[in-house]
Amino acid sequence: MPTLMINIETNLLHQAKIYAALQGISISQIIKGDLVKMTKAIDKTPELDRVRTILKRYSEDQLSRKETMALLEADYGKLIMMMADNHLPLPILPEPEIKKMAATFSKIWRSS
């Protein structure tokens, strides 16, 4: 296995040794674990870009809710959470759909 040499400040090395001892692992294992996490994140980048593109298209009303949910294999609750996680607004509903929803709400309100 190849060897990696790094230069770090004495105080940082001391703190890293304490942390490693408390965790019951070596500094090498800590660094290896972090490198594995970082490289796995790189492998997921194309998938994350695909998801963000789909969410952005939904936000801009280029995809329907049904199409978006199918592409992302997500229910509506998960879709809303994904939109929030990516800081994207939900698409604005067309006026006829808003009026239909308001009429339905009004009927429900009157009957209660």
N, C-alpha and C positions, 0 to 999 in steps of 0.2 A: 504494500500500500504506500502511495506517495506521502511525503512529509511536507507539511506547510509551516513556514516560519512567519510569525507576525511580530511587529514591534508595537508595544503598548506601554503606557505610563506605569510606573511602579505601583502607584496607588490603585489604579484600575486592576492590575494583576492581583494585588493583595485582596481587593474586594471580590474579585472573581473566584479566587481560591476559597474564600470564606463561603460564598454562595454555593460553590460546587460541593464543599464539605457538608454543608447543611442539607443539600439535596441528595447526598450519597453517590454522586457521580463525578466524573473527571471534567476538567475544562474542555478537553477534546470532545467528550460526548455532548456537552452543551453546544459547542460550536457546530459539530456535525448535525445535531438535531435542528439547529436554526437554519443551516444550509439546506437541509432536506425540505423544511417548511417553505423556504424561499423558492426553491426550484419547483416544488409542487404548485406554488402560486403562479409561476410563469407558465406551466403547462395548462392551467385553467384560463389564461388570458384570452385565447380565441373564443372560448365558450362564453366568458363574461362579456366580451365585445358583442357576440351574437345576441345575447339576452338584452343587453342595453340598447342595441339597435332595434329589436322588436318592441321593447318598452317605449322607446322614443317615437317609433312609428305609430303606436297605439295612442300615445299622448297627443300626437299631432293629427289624430283622427284619420290616419292612413290605413289602419287595420281596425276591424271590428273587435268588440270584446270577445266574441266567440272564436274568431280566428286567432287572436292573441293567446287566449287560454289554451287553445289546441296546440299552438306552436311551442308554448312554454310548459305544456302538460301541467297546468295549474288551475285550481278552482278560483272563483272570483275573489275570495278572501285573501288567498296567497298573492293574486295579481295586485290587489290594492297595496299589500305590504311591500311587494317588489317595487311598485311605483314610488312609495314613500322612501324606501331604502335608497333609491336612485335619485331622489329629490325631483321627481317629475310630477306634473299635475295630471289629474285625470282629464280625459278629453271632455270638451263641452258638448252636451247632448244637443241634438237638433231640436229646434223649437217645437215641432209637433210631438216629439217624445216627451218633452218637458210638460207640455199641456196635458198629455195623456196621464202622466204620473200625477200631476196636480189634481186632475179630475178623480183619479182612483183614491188619492189621499183624502180628498174632500168627501167622497162617498163613505170611506171608512170612518172618518171623523164624525160625520152626521149620524152614523148608525151606532156609535158607541155612547 
